[in-house]
Amino acid sequence: MAVIASFCGCARLQADTHVEGEAFEYREIYLPLHSERDFQEHELNNLDTDWGIWGHNLKNVLPKDPSITVFATIDGDQDEDQFCFTSKKLFQYISDFIDNNYAPHDSIKFAIIPNDNEIACLCETCVEVGNTEGNATPAVYDMVEKLAKKYPTHTFFTSHYLTTAELPTKKLPANTGVLVSAMEYPLRAVGSPGEEKFKKMLTSWQGKTDKVYVWDYINNFDDYFTPFPVFTVMQRRLQTYRDAGVDGVFLNGSGTDYSSFSRLKKAVLAKMLINPDIDWKTELRETAKSYYPVAGEDIANFMIAQEDMVAANGKELPLYEGVEKARTIYLPTREFVEFYNKLQDQKKVATGQEKKELETLAEALSLTVIELKRIDGHTDVDGHLRRRLHRLAPKEIEVYNEGCWAIEKYLSDYEYMLDHKEKSADNMLKGVTLVPITELDPDYPDISLVTDGLLGIPSNYHNGNLISSANPAFTVAIPRQPEMNRLQVWLVYNPAFKIGLPTEVKLNVGGTTVATKVPAKPTNHSGHSMVEFTDIPAEGEIQLSLVKDPEVKTMAIDEIEAYR
């Protein structure tokens, strides 16, 4: 049986019927498997057995050379980044996939979801059924209804997300459902306007389909290794979903990739999915002690310290952030360092499976330790910390975030930063405060990052970079230094995170543009692009302007340096 999904593992097939005393009929936690018995032990559903097509994987049902008619039409041209959901060929390909892989009596779920972008097909037939720019709901539900009618034993879901955020105008067939993304519902321990809006939207869906599932999030997707607290926030959310009549919940975590404390998170969240009112602190302490006889108490204490910090400050948990933001919201630094130091001794006396897991945890947490030191300016990180991270690769724990950035790449970037620090000892702008002319982005208000004397780490774009979405350009004034004759502007190119290069970097002196440079896409390992201005005029105010490429979301300014 072919399953189009980005998940793996073996499990039981849980029937989608509400059991008395259980909050949700469908319960899935997308975290690494600890054993082949994970699903049975935690009474969880499994994407590999329950779904024939999952997530944004509709492309996988297409043949090698599909008809061009399956793709969206925009301004008269085919756009292969999105589908045409009134395409007869697309319907045929999906039908062929179902017919070839599943028996008529099977009961399988299929996600009929557009690709993850804001493109909606505007061909003649899609417009006829109601599509408009950015809104593909009418055509998608036209396809879903046709499939539901043809295959009455299967269930067909689409999403409430981006181009399908508009609700259908009529009640859908009984064998259909919706996956509602909770991306716009802030992860906070206290209420917010976003919560009320989300609850109203869930209520609205009750009249449109018999199955409403919520797709929620339980990781920082930029950093799988720094511990991320979820219990306080998720308990409130699961209670909200239960009270709103939600039928199923999918908790999106690090998937098959390692993330700190994932085994404990899965165990406690699985029980919370059955009963959102459980005393999770007691559950966590008992489970931690049973999994980790030596270190369990200290692990639970640290995790609870994180949760208490989140509950006390009431701030939103970011799904994409670096360690610098983490320590202001959910990473109590003192408690973390104490826990990390204890772990070094505990892993030596632990045995068996506990020893293996503690060794891996200690190595993963080394990334957080290195980042905390880097943020505080202590870049002379002990060699043994970097060696711990290097040891992760042989254990097949190679990546540390959703972008699949490898630990080896992070360490290579780090060494590049240290090497450049030595080479740039004569940088005249180190520690000098620049003056932003254009407004800084709210999430990146620290202009000092571009003159701290340290290159950032492109493979982890939060590290030392000033992100700007200023449009049409980001402009900064540079205080003139004695004998300053040369400027270097270091930029970051990271298209995976929609960070592009400016189209131009302009040097303005005394109100006149004296030079314009076009950044080149980096060819080195680091992801850096550098432009240089020489023979700077001796008089007049100096300004740099970075012209934003309209095709990219943001720019990243790493370092601005001046030399004689």
C-alpha positions in Angstrom: 0.0 0.0 0.0 1.5 3.3 -1.0 1.2 6.2 1.4 2.0 9.7 0.3 3.2 11.2 3.6 6.4 12.6 5.1 6.1 10.5 8.1 7.2 6.9 9.0 6.6 4.1 11.5 4.4 1.2 12.1 1.2 1.4 14.2 -2.3 0.2 14.7 -5.1 1.7 12.8 -7.4 3.6 15.2 -11.0 3.9 14.2 -12.3 7.4 14.0 -15.1 7.2 16.5 -15.4 9.1 19.7 -14.8 6.9 22.8 -16.5 8.0 25.9 -14.1 9.9 28.1 -11.7 10.7 25.3 -11.6 14.3 24.1 -10.7 13.6 20.4 -11.3 10.8 18.0 -8.1 11.4 16.0 -4.8 12.0 17.9 -1.4 12.3 16.2 1.9 13.6 17.6 4.6 14.2 14.9 7.7 13.5 17.0 10.4 10.8 16.6 9.5 7.2 17.3 11.1 5.8 20.4 10.1 2.3 19.6 7.8 0.4 17.2 5.2 0.3 20.0 4.9 4.0 20.4 1.5 4.3 18.8 0.0 1.4 20.7 1.5 2.5 24.0 0.3 6.1 23.6 -3.0 5.3 21.8 -2.1 7.5 18.9 -3.0 7.5 15.3 -0.4 7.0 12.7 -0.2 8.8 9.4 1.4 5.9 7.6 -1.7 3.7 8.1 -4.5 6.3 8.4 -3.7 8.5 5.4 -3.2 7.8 1.7 -2.2 11.4 1.0 -1.0 13.7 3.7 -0.1 17.4 3.9 1.2 19.2 0.9 2.0 16.0 -1.0 -0.5 16.0 -3.8 2.3 16.3 -6.3 3.3 12.8 -5.5 0.3 11.3 -7.2 1.3 12.7 -10.5 3.0 10.6 -13.2 6.6 11.5 -14.3 5.4 13.7 -17.1 1.9 15.0 -16.1 -0.4 16.9 -18.3 0.3 20.6 -18.1 -3.4 21.1 -17.4 -3.0 19.9 -13.8 -1.2 23.2 -13.0 -2.7 26.6 -12.1 -3.2 29.2 -14.7 -2.1 32.8 -13.8 -2.3 35.5 -16.4 -2.8 33.0 -19.1 0.4 31.0 -18.2 0.8 27.7 -16.4 2.4 27.9 -12.9 3.8 24.6 -11.8 4.0 25.8 -8.2 0.3 25.3 -7.8 -2.6 23.0 -9.0 -5.7 23.6 -11.0 -8.4 21.9 -8.9 -11.0 21.8 -11.6 -8.6 20.0 -13.9 -10.0 16.7 -15.2 -6.5 15.3 -15.5 -5.8 16.0 -11.8 -9.0 14.3 -10.8 -8.0 11.3 -13.0 -4.5 11.1 -11.5 -5.9 11.1 -7.9 -8.5 8.5 -8.9 -5.8 6.3 -10.5 -3.7 6.5 -7.3 -6.6 5.5 -5.1 -7.7 2.7 -7.5 -4.2 1.3 -7.8 -3.4 1.3 -4.0 -6.6 0.8 -2.1 -9.5 -1.8 -2.1 -13.1 -0.5 -2.6 -13.9 -1.4 1.0 -10.9 0.4 2.6 -11.5 3.5 4.7 -8.6 5.8 4.2 -8.1 9.6 4.6 -6.8 11.7 1.8 -5.6 15.3 2.1 -6.5 17.3 -1.0 -4.5 20.4 -0.1 -2.9 23.1 -2.4 0.8 23.7 -2.3 2.1 25.9 0.5 1.9 29.2 -1.2 -0.7 32.0 -2.0 -1.3 31.1 -5.6 -4.9 30.3 -6.7 -5.7 29.1 -10.2 -7.6 31.6 -12.3 -8.3 29.5 -15.4 -11.8 29.8 -17.0 -13.3 26.8 -15.1 -11.8 27.7 -11.7 -13.2 31.2 -12.1 -16.5 29.8 -13.1 -16.8 27.8 -9.8 -15.8 30.9 -7.9 -12.0 31.3 -7.6 -10.6 34.8 -7.1 -7.1 36.0 -6.7 -5.6 34.3 -3.6 -8.8 32.3 -3.0 -8.9 28.7 -4.2 -11.6 27.5 -1.8 -14.3 27.1 -4.5 -12.2 24.9 -6.8 -10.7 22.9 -4.1 -14.0 22.0 -2.6 -15.4 21.2 -6.0 -12.6 18.6 -6.3 -13.2 17.3 -2.8 -17.0 16.9 -3.4 -16.4 14.9 -6.6 -13.9 12.6 -4.9 -16.2 12.1 -1.9 -19.0 11.1 -4.2 -16.9 8.7 -6.2 -15.3 7.1 -3.1 -17.9 7.0 -0.3 -15.9 4.7 2.0 -12.9 7.1 2.1 -12.7 10.6 3.7 -11.3 13.6 1.9 -9.9 16.5 3.8 -8.6 19.9 2.7 -7.1 22.7 4.8 -8.1 26.0 6.3 -4.9 27.8 5.4 -3.7 30.4 2.9 -5.7 30.0 -0.3 -8.3 27.8 1.4 -9.0 30.1 4.4 -12.4 31.0 3.0 -15.2 28.7 4.3 -17.3 26.8 1.7 -20.7 28.3 1.0 -22.6 25.0 1.7 -22.5 21.9 3.9 -20.0 19.4 2.6 -20.7 15.6 2.2 -20.4 13.4 5.3 -17.1 11.8 4.2 -15.2 15.1 4.0 -13.3 17.1 6.6 -11.1 20.1 7.2 -7.6 20.4 8.7 -7.5 23.8 10.4 -4.1 25.4 10.8 -3.5 27.0 14.2 -0.7 29.1 12.8 -2.7 32.3 13.4 -3.6 31.3 17.0 -0.7 32.7 19.2 1.0 30.1 21.5 0.5 31.8 24.8 -0.3 30.7 28.3 -2.9 33.4 28.7 -5.8 34.5 26.5 -5.5 36.8 23.5 -7.7 38.4 20.8 -6.3 35.7 18.5 -7.9 33.0 20.7 -11.4 34.4 20.4 -11.1 34.8 16.7 -9.9 31.2 16.4 -12.7 29.8 18.5 -15.3 31.6 16.4 -13.7 30.2 13.2 -13.9 26.7 14.7 -17.5 27.2 15.5 -18.2 28.4 12.0 -16.7 25.2 10.6 -19.1 23.0 12.7 -21.9 23.8 10.2 -19.8 23.0 7.1 -18.4 19.5 7.8 -18.7 16.6 10.2 -15.0 16.4 10.8 -12.9 19.3 12.0 -9.3 18.5 12.8 -6.8 21.1 14.1 -3.2 21.2 12.9 -1.1 22.7 15.8 2.6 23.2 16.5 4.8 22.0 19.4 8.4 22.9 18.3 10.6 25.9 17.6 11.2 24.9 13.9 14.5 26.9 13.8 16.0 25.0 16.7 15.1 21.5 17.6 17.8 21.2 20.3 17.1 24.1 22.7 14.3 22.8 25.0 10.9 24.1 24.0 8.1 24.1 26.6 4.6 23.0 25.4 2.5 21.7 28.3 1.1 24.9 29.8 0.2 26.4 26.4 -1.0 23.2 24.9 -3.3 22.3 27.8 -5.2 25.5 27.4 -5.4 25.0 23.6 -6.6 21.4 23.8 -9.3 22.4 26.3 -10.4 25.1 23.8 -10.5 22.6 21.0 -12.5 20.1 23.0 -15.0 22.7 24.1 -15.4 23.9 20.4 -16.3 20.4 19.3 -13.1 19.7 17.4 -12.9 16.0 16.3 -9.1 15.5 15.9 -5.8 17.1 16.6 -2.4 16.8 14.8 0.5 18.1 16.8 3.3 19.0 14.4 6.7 18.7 16.0 10.2 17.8 14.7 9.0 14.8 12.8 11.5 12.1 12.4 14.4 14.4 13.4 15.7 14.5 16.9 14.5 17.2 19.3 15.2 17.6 23.0 12.8 15.8 25.5 10.7 14.5 22.6 10.1 11.1 24.3 8.6 12.8 27.4 6.7 15.3 25.4 5.0 12.5 23.4 4.1 10.5 26.5 2.5 13.4 28.4 0.8 15.1 25.4 -0.7 11.7 24.4 -2.5 11.6 27.7 -3.4 15.2 27.4 -5.0 14.5 24.0 -7.3 11.9 25.8 -8.0 14.2 28.7 -6.9 17.9 28.4 -7.6 18.4 32.2 -4.9 16.0 33.5 -2.4 17.2 36.1 0.5 17.3 33.7 3.2 18.1 36.2 2.5 14.9 38.2 2.3 13.0 34.9 5.6 14.5 33.8 7.4 13.7 37.1 6.2 10.1 37.1 7.0 9.5 33.5 10.4 11.1 33.7 11.4 9.0 36.7 10.3 5.8 34.9 12.2 6.6 31.7 15.3 8.1 33.4 15.9 6.6 37.0 19.1 8.6 37.4 18.3 12.0 35.7 14.5 11.9 35.6 13.9 14.2 38.6 16.3 16.9 37.4 14.9 16.7 33.8 11.3 17.2 35.2 12.4 20.0 37.4 14.0 21.9 34.5 11.1 21.3 32.2 8.7 22.6 34.9 11.0 25.7 35.4 10.6 26.4 31.7 6.8 26.0 31.9 6.6 28.3 35.0 8.6 31.0 33.2 6.1 30.8 30.2 3.1 31.0 32.6 4.6 33.9 34.5 5.5 36.2 31.6 2.5 35.4 29.4 4.5 36.0 26.2 3.9 34.3 22.9 6.1 31.3 22.1 7.8 31.9 18.8 7.8 29.0 16.3 10.8 30.4 14.5 13.4 32.0 16.6 17.0 31.8 18.0 18.4 31.3 21.5 18.6 35.0 22.1 14.8 35.3 22.0 14.3 32.0 23.8 16.1 33.1 26.9 13.7 36.1 27.2 10.6 33.9 26.9 11.2 30.3 27.8 14.8 29.5 28.6 15.7 30.3 32.2 19.5 30.6 31.7 20.6 29.9 35.3 18.4 26.8 35.6 19.5 25.6 32.2 23.3 25.9 33.0 22.8 24.1 36.3 20.8 21.3 34.6 23.4 21.0 31.8 26.3 20.7 34.3 24.4 18.0 36.3 23.8 16.1 33.1 27.5 15.7 32.5 27.8 13.7 35.7 24.5 11.8 35.4 25.3 10.4 32.0 28.4 8.8 33.4 26.5 6.8 36.0 23.4 5.9 34.0 23.2 2.6 32.3 21.5 1.0 29.3 19.0 3.0 27.3 19.1 5.9 29.8 22.8 6.3 29.4 22.4 6.4 25.6 19.7 9.0 25.7 21.4 11.2 28.2 24.6 11.2 26.2 22.7 12.3 23.1 20.8 14.9 25.0 24.0 16.4 26.5 25.5 16.7 23.1 22.4 18.3 21.6 22.2 20.8 24.4 25.8 21.8 23.6 24.4 23.8 20.7 22.4 25.9 23.2 25.4 26.4 25.4 27.5 27.6 22.5 24.8 30.0 21.4 24.5 31.4 24.9 28.2 32.0 25.0 28.2 33.6 21.5 25.3 35.9 22.3 27.2 37.1 25.4 30.4 37.7 23.4 32.3 34.7 24.7 33.3 33.2 21.3 36.2 31.3 22.8 34.0 28.2 23.2 35.7 25.2 24.8 36.8 22.6 22.2 34.9 19.8 24.0 31.6 21.6 23.4 32.2 21.6 19.6 33.4 18.0 19.7 30.2 17.0 21.4 28.2 18.4 18.5 30.5 16.7 16.0 29.6 13.4 17.6 26.0 13.7 16.8 26.4 12.9 13.1 27.5 9.3 13.6 24.3 8.8 15.6 22.2 9.9 12.6 21.2 13.1 14.5 22.5 15.3 11.7 20.1 18.3 11.5 18.9 20.8 14.1 16.0 22.6 12.4 13.1 22.4 9.9 15.4 23.6 7.1 17.5 20.5 7.5 20.6 22.5 8.3 23.3 20.1 9.4 25.2 20.4 12.7 28.4 20.2 10.6 27.3 23.3 8.7 26.6 25.2 11.9 30.1 24.3 13.2 31.7 25.2 9.9 30.0 28.6 10.0 31.1 29.1 13.6 34.8 28.4 12.7 34.4 30.8 9.8 33.1 33.5 12.2 36.1 33.0 14.5 38.5 33.2 11.6 37.0 36.4 10.4 37.1 37.9 13.9 40.9 37.6 13.8 41.2 39.0 10.3 38.9 42.0 11.0 40.8 43.2 14.1 41.3 46.7 12.5 37.6 47.2 11.8 37.0 50.8 12.8 33.2 50.4 13.2 33.4 47.7 15.9 31.2 48.9 18.8 30.1 52.0 17.0 26.4 52.7 17.0 24.9 53.3 13.5 21.8 55.4 13.0 18.9 53.7 11.1 17.2 56.1 8.7 14.4 53.7 7.9 12.3 52.0 10.6 13.7 48.7 12.0 11.5 45.6 11.9 9.8 45.1 15.3 11.3 41.6 15.8 14.8 42.9 15.0 15.3 46.2 16.7 19.0 45.9 17.6 21.1 47.8 15.2 24.2 47.0 17.2 24.3 43.5 15.6 25.8 45.0 12.4 28.8 46.5 14.3 29.5 43.9 17.0 32.6 42.7 15.2 31.2 39.2 14.7 29.8 37.6 11.5 26.5 35.8 12.1 25.9 32.2 11.3 23.9 32.0 8.0 22.8 28.4 8.6 20.9 29.8 11.6 19.7 33.1 10.4 18.8 34.5 13.8 22.4 34.4 14.9 23.9 37.9 14.7 22.0 39.2 11.7 19.7 42.2 11.4 16.7 41.2 9.4 14.9 43.9 7.5 11.8 44.0 5.3 12.1 47.7 4.7 10.6 48.6 1.3 11.8 49.9 -1.1 15.2 50.2 0.8 16.9 50.0 4.1 19.0 53.0 4.9 21.5 53.6 7.6 23.8 56.5 8.5 27.4 55.7 9.3 29.3 58.0 11.7 32.5 59.0 10.0 35.7 57.6 11.5 39.2 59.3 11.2 41.0 58.2 8.0 38.1 55.9 7.0 38.6 55.0 3.4 36.9 51.6 2.8 33.6 50.0 3.7 32.6 46.4 3.7 29.0 45.4 3.8 28.3 41.7 4.7 25.0 40.3 3.7 23.3 36.9 4.1 21.7 34.9 1.3 19.3 32.2 2.6 16.5 31.5 0.1 15.2 28.6 2.1 14.0 31.1 4.7 13.0 33.7 2.1 16.0 35.9 2.8 17.4 37.4 -0.4 20.0 39.8 -1.4 19.3 43.5 -2.1 19.3 44.3 -5.8 21.7 47.2 -5.1 23.7 48.6 -2.3 24.2 52.4 -2.7 26.8 54.6 -1.0 25.6 58.1 -0.5 28.0 60.8 0.7 26.9 64.4 1.3 23.5 63.8 -0.3 24.9 62.3 -3.5 25.1 58.7 -4.6 28.8 58.1 -5.3 28.8 54.4 -5.9 26.4 51.5 -6.5 27.2 47.8 -6.0 25.2 44.7 -7.1 25.7 41.9 -4.5 26.6 38.5 -6.0 25.1 35.3 -4.8 27.6 33.6 -2.5 29.8 30.8 -3.9 31.6 30.1 -0.6 30.4 27.7 2.1 29.1 30.4 4.5 26.1 31.9 2.6 27.7 35.4 2.9 27.8 38.0 0.2 30.1 41.0 0.6 30.2 44.3 -1.2 33.1 46.8 -0.8 33.3 50.5 -1.4 36.8 52.1 -1.6 38.1 55.7 -1.9 35.3 57.2 0.2 35.1 61.0 -0.1 36.7 62.7 2.9 33.7 65.0 3.7 30.0 64.7 3.9 27.5 62.5 5.8 27.7 58.8 4.9 24.6 56.7 4.2 24.2 53.2 2.9 21.0 52.1 1.2 20.1 48.5 0.5 17.4 48.3 -2.2 15.1 45.4 -1.5 14.3 42.8 -4.2 10.5 42.9 -4.6 10.6 39.1 -5.2 11.9 38.3 -1.7 10.4 38.8 1.8 13.4 40.1 3.7 17.1 41.0 3.7 19.7 40.2 6.3 22.5 42.6 7.1 25.2 40.8 8.9 28.1 43.2 9.5 29.2 46.7 8.3 32.9 47.3 8.7 35.2 50.2 8.0 39.0 50.3 7.3 41.6 52.8 6.5 
